[in-house]
Every structure is written in C-alpha cells, then in structure tokens.
Amino acid sequence: QVQLVESGGGLVQAGGSLRLTCEASRSISSGDPMGWYRQARGKERELVATVIGGQSLYGDSAKGRFAISRNNVYNAVYLQMNNLSPDDKAMYYCNTRTGGLDYWGKGTLVTVSQ
C-alpha cells in the first residue's frame, strides 16, 4: 500500500506560479513512475508530467511551462508550474504505479483567476 499526499494548490492570478508537492508514505522505486495528472470539471483526467527511470515525460499542456522533479530520498515529487492560465484550473492528482497497482492521492485544487 502507498499513500500519496498532495499539497501546494491554491488560488493564483493568471501568469503566476505554484509549486505542488506530493509525498509518498514509503519508498518508490525510481523505475516506477511517479507524477501528476489533472482533471478539470467536465473533462477527462489527463497526464501533466511524470518521472520514470530518471526521465521526465510531459503532457502537451505542460510543455514549456511546467517542470517536474523527483526526490527519491524523501519519496517526493514536485511540480513547478509557471505562467498559469485559467485553462490550468483543475484538481491535480499525484500518481504512482508500483507492484502492478496504481495509487492516487486525494488531489489538490489549482484555481487561476483572470
């Protein structure tokens, strides 16, 4: 079992930045993915960014604006989000897949005002 706890969401003005943090309850192998998805109201959940085997993968919406980083010592993954727009408003979920199972956090809400 793995518990994932997100933090760092909130309200920010368009053009602003936020840094999300996800902490896992136990060690996650660097060979297992650990990253972020988001779901806006009325839309499907989509990949934002994930790190696996030392490589970072980004969804189209995140490229050039967001940066993911992972600290395996602290069992944590971070998402630095810059130049946010109202289109980025969503619940952001931390995810990992380990031991053949998917684990999700409860999410942290990001709201971007005009």
Contacts in CASP RR format, 6 or more apart in sequence:
PFRMAT RR
TARGET T0000
AUTHOR 0000-0000-0000
METHOD contacts of the structure
MODEL  1
QVQLVESGGGLVQAGGSLRLTCEASRSISSGDPMGWYRQARGKERELVAT
VIGGQSLYGDSAKGRFAISRNNVYNAVYLQMNNLSPDDKAMYYCNTRTGG
LDYWGKGTLVTVSQ
1 25 0 8 1.000
1 103 0 8 1.000
2 24 0 8 1.000
2 25 0 8 1.000
2 26 0 8 1.000
2 28 0 8 1.000
2 96 0 8 1.000
2 98 0 8 1.000
2 103 0 8 1.000
3 24 0 8 1.000
3 25 0 8 1.000
3 103 0 8 1.000
3 105 0 8 1.000
4 22 0 8 1.000
4 23 0 8 1.000
4 24 0 8 1.000
4 25 0 8 1.000
4 94 0 8 1.000
4 95 0 8 1.000
4 96 0 8 1.000
4 103 0 8 1.000
4 104 0 8 1.000
4 105 0 8 1.000
5 22 0 8 1.000
5 23 0 8 1.000
5 25 0 8 1.000
5 94 0 8 1.000
5 105 0 8 1.000
5 106 0 8 1.000
6 20 0 8 1.000
6 21 0 8 1.000
6 22 0 8 1.000
6 92 0 8 1.000
6 93 0 8 1.000
6 94 0 8 1.000
6 105 0 8 1.000
6 106 0 8 1.000
6 107 0 8 1.000
6 108 0 8 1.000
7 20 0 8 1.000
7 21 0 8 1.000
7 22 0 8 1.000
7 23 0 8 1.000
7 108 0 8 1.000
8 18 0 8 1.000
8 19 0 8 1.000
8 20 0 8 1.000
8 21 0 8 1.000
8 108 0 8 1.000
9 18 0 8 1.000
9 20 0 8 1.000
9 92 0 8 1.000
9 108 0 8 1.000
9 109 0 8 1.000
9 110 0 8 1.000
10 18 0 8 1.000
10 108 0 8 1.000
10 109 0 8 1.000
10 110 0 8 1.000
10 111 0 8 1.000
11 111 0 8 1.000
11 112 0 8 1.000
11 113 0 8 1.000
12 18 0 8 1.000
12 84 0 8 1.000
12 110 0 8 1.000
12 111 0 8 1.000
12 112 0 8 1.000
12 113 0 8 1.000
13 112 0 8 1.000
13 113 0 8 1.000
13 114 0 8 1.000
14 84 0 8 1.000
14 85 0 8 1.000
14 86 0 8 1.000
14 112 0 8 1.000
14 113 0 8 1.000
14 114 0 8 1.000
15 82 0 8 1.000
15 83 0 8 1.000
15 84 0 8 1.000
15 85 0 8 1.000
15 112 0 8 1.000
16 82 0 8 1.000
16 83 0 8 1.000
16 84 0 8 1.000
16 112 0 8 1.000
17 80 0 8 1.000
17 81 0 8 1.000
17 82 0 8 1.000
17 83 0 8 1.000
17 84 0 8 1.000
18 81 0 8 1.000
18 84 0 8 1.000
18 110 0 8 1.000
19 78 0 8 1.000
19 79 0 8 1.000
19 80 0 8 1.000
19 81 0 8 1.000
20 36 0 8 1.000
20 78 0 8 1.000
20 79 0 8 1.000
20 81 0 8 1.000
20 92 0 8 1.000
20 108 0 8 1.000
20 110 0 8 1.000
21 76 0 8 1.000
21 77 0 8 1.000
21 78 0 8 1.000
22 34 0 8 1.000
22 35 0 8 1.000
22 36 0 8 1.000
22 76 0 8 1.000
22 77 0 8 1.000
22 78 0 8 1.000
22 79 0 8 1.000
22 94 0 8 1.000
22 105 0 8 1.000
23 74 0 8 1.000
23 75 0 8 1.000
23 76 0 8 1.000
24 34 0 8 1.000
24 75 0 8 1.000
24 76 0 8 1.000
24 96 0 8 1.000
25 75 0 8 1.000
26 75 0 8 1.000
27 72 0 8 1.000
27 75 0 8 1.000
28 34 0 8 1.000
28 72 0 8 1.000
28 75 0 8 1.000
28 96 0 8 1.000
28 98 0 8 1.000
29 98 0 8 1.000
30 53 0 8 1.000
30 54 0 8 1.000
30 70 0 8 1.000
30 72 0 8 1.000
31 52 0 8 1.000
31 53 0 8 1.000
31 54 0 8 1.000
32 52 0 8 1.000
32 96 0 8 1.000
32 97 0 8 1.000
32 98 0 8 1.000
32 99 0 8 1.000
33 50 0 8 1.000
33 51 0 8 1.000
33 52 0 8 1.000
33 95 0 8 1.000
33 96 0 8 1.000
33 97 0 8 1.000
34 50 0 8 1.000
34 51 0 8 1.000
34 52 0 8 1.000
34 70 0 8 1.000
34 77 0 8 1.000
34 94 0 8 1.000
34 95 0 8 1.000
34 96 0 8 1.000
35 48 0 8 1.000
35 49 0 8 1.000
35 50 0 8 1.000
35 51 0 8 1.000
35 68 0 8 1.000
35 70 0 8 1.000
35 77 0 8 1.000
35 79 0 8 1.000
35 94 0 8 1.000
35 95 0 8 1.000
35 96 0 8 1.000
36 47 0 8 1.000
36 48 0 8 1.000
36 49 0 8 1.000
36 50 0 8 1.000
36 68 0 8 1.000
36 77 0 8 1.000
36 79 0 8 1.000
36 92 0 8 1.000
36 93 0 8 1.000
36 94 0 8 1.000
36 95 0 8 1.000
37 45 0 8 1.000
37 46 0 8 1.000
37 47 0 8 1.000
37 48 0 8 1.000
37 92 0 8 1.000
37 93 0 8 1.000
37 95 0 8 1.000
38 45 0 8 1.000
38 46 0 8 1.000
38 48 0 8 1.000
38 88 0 8 1.000
38 90 0 8 1.000
38 91 0 8 1.000
38 92 0 8 1.000
38 93 0 8 1.000
38 110 0 8 1.000
39 45 0 8 1.000
39 46 0 8 1.000
39 90 0 8 1.000
39 91 0 8 1.000
39 93 0 8 1.000
40 89 0 8 1.000
40 90 0 8 1.000
40 91 0 8 1.000
41 90 0 8 1.000
43 90 0 8 1.000
45 93 0 8 1.000
46 59 0 8 1.000
46 61 0 8 1.000
47 57 0 8 1.000
47 58 0 8 1.000
47 59 0 8 1.000
48 58 0 8 1.000
48 59 0 8 1.000
48 61 0 8 1.000
48 62 0 8 1.000
48 66 0 8 1.000
48 68 0 8 1.000
48 79 0 8 1.000
48 92 0 8 1.000
49 56 0 8 1.000
49 57 0 8 1.000
49 58 0 8 1.000
49 59 0 8 1.000
49 62 0 8 1.000
49 66 0 8 1.000
49 67 0 8 1.000
49 68 0 8 1.000
49 79 0 8 1.000
50 56 0 8 1.000
50 57 0 8 1.000
50 68 0 8 1.000
50 95 0 8 1.000
51 57 0 8 1.000
51 68 0 8 1.000
51 69 0 8 1.000
51 70 0 8 1.000
51 77 0 8 1.000
54 70 0 8 1.000
56 68 0 8 1.000
58 64 0 8 1.000
58 66 0 8 1.000
58 68 0 8 1.000
61 87 0 8 1.000
61 88 0 8 1.000
62 81 0 8 1.000
65 81 0 8 1.000
65 82 0 8 1.000
65 83 0 8 1.000
65 84 0 8 1.000
66 79 0 8 1.000
66 80 0 8 1.000
66 81 0 8 1.000
66 82 0 8 1.000
67 79 0 8 1.000
67 80 0 8 1.000
67 82 0 8 1.000
68 77 0 8 1.000
68 78 0 8 1.000
68 79 0 8 1.000
68 80 0 8 1.000
69 77 0 8 1.000
69 78 0 8 1.000
69 80 0 8 1.000
70 76 0 8 1.000
70 77 0 8 1.000
70 78 0 8 1.000
71 77 0 8 1.000
71 78 0 8 1.000
77 94 0 8 1.000
79 92 0 8 1.000
81 88 0 8 1.000
81 110 0 8 1.000
84 110 0 8 1.000
84 112 0 8 1.000
85 112 0 8 1.000
86 112 0 8 1.000
86 113 0 8 1.000
86 114 0 8 1.000
87 112 0 8 1.000
88 110 0 8 1.000
88 112 0 8 1.000
89 110 0 8 1.000
89 111 0 8 1.000
89 112 0 8 1.000
90 109 0 8 1.000
90 110 0 8 1.000
91 107 0 8 1.000
91 108 0 8 1.000
91 109 0 8 1.000
91 110 0 8 1.000
92 107 0 8 1.000
92 108 0 8 1.000
92 109 0 8 1.000
92 110 0 8 1.000
93 104 0 8 1.000
93 105 0 8 1.000
93 106 0 8 1.000
93 107 0 8 1.000
94 104 0 8 1.000
94 105 0 8 1.000
94 107 0 8 1.000
95 102 0 8 1.000
95 103 0 8 1.000
95 104 0 8 1.000
95 105 0 8 1.000
96 102 0 8 1.000
96 103 0 8 1.000
97 103 0 8 1.000
END
